[in-house]
Amino acid sequence: MEVKKGSVVRAKAGRDKDKFFVVLEVDGEYALIADGRRRRVEHPKRKKLIHLAPTNTAHSGSADTNPKIKQILRDFNGGK
């Protein structure tokens, strides 16, 4: 599956390993990701695409605020 804006991804490497994020933007071989809590929309994480595992979920609406991102990721984080 392709990583694109609005995709829900899981980090495969680094400090954020096994955590879920929403892709805010894709730029070449990098993606800007946020989870609405630690990595907020104002300061997203820049991560290489090879370190991200895409899920089958993509959000079609705008994921531009932290509460919306938290709501999207609620099912992936065990309802938290």
Secondary structure, 3 states (H helix, E strand, C coil): CCCCCCEEEEECCCCCCCCEEEEEEEECCEEEEECCCCCCCCCCEEEEHHHEEEEEEECCCCCCCHHHHHHHHCCCCCCC
